[in-house]
Amino acid sequence: QNTELAKLKKGQQYQQTLATGTYYYMADPDTEQVFKLEVTAGNTYYILASKDGNFFNGKPMLQVSTVLEYQQSLANKE
């Protein structure tokens, strides 16, 4: 609904509780890349934010990961 949920810096995380349904997210509205998440009851989803490409011209992207990948990603950014 074009609402900014969070501005995260490297190594930060954001948690959200959602009802069952379909949700759409953007890592950066300038890229217009939409990430679709199908939420089902009783599940936890881990989403990683990263850049596709290098620091200066890379595009932000979101992807589903496992809990282990998510924890490792946070540990690597500390």
N, C-alpha and C positions, 0 to 999 in steps of 0.2 A: 504494500500500500504506500510505497514511496516514503517510508519512514526509516530514518537512520537508527539502527539499533545500538551500535557501538563503534568507537574508533579504537582500534587495537594497535599497540606497538609490538615490536618483536618480543616473543616470549609470553605475551599476555593471552588470556583466554576469556571467553564470554559463555555464559550458560543461560539457556532458555528452556522453559517448560512449555510444551506444545500439546494441543489436543490432536487427535487423529485427523489426518487430512493431508492436503498438498500445499506446500509452501515454496515460494520463490525468493531467492536471495541474489544479491549482487555484491561482489567484493569491492567494486568501484563503479559507480554509475557512468563514468566516462567511457568505460569499455563496452558497456551495454551487453556484457556476457551474463546470462541468467543461469543460476544454479537451481535446479528443481529437486526438492526433497519430499519424498512420500513417507509420511510418518504413520506408523501403526502403533496401537496401544501396547504398553509394556516394554517397549524397546528404547535403548539409548543409542544415539547417533553421535559420532565423532567426526567433525568436519575440520579439515586443515586448510588454512589460507596460505598461499604461496605466490610466487611470481613465476610466470612463464617467460623465460629469457633472462637477460642480465639486469642489474640493478637500475640502470638508467632508462632502458626502453622496454623492460619486462612488463607484462600485463598481469594484474592480480587475478588469481583464480581460486576457486573453492573446490574441494573434493572430499568424498567420504573416505574415512580411514578406519582401521581397527583401533581398539583401545590401546594396544601395544605401540602401534605407529604413532598415535597421538601423544602418548606419554614420552616416547623417545624424542619426538619433535620438540616438546616443551623442554625436556632435559638438555637438548642440544643448543637451545637458544639462551640458556642461563649463563 
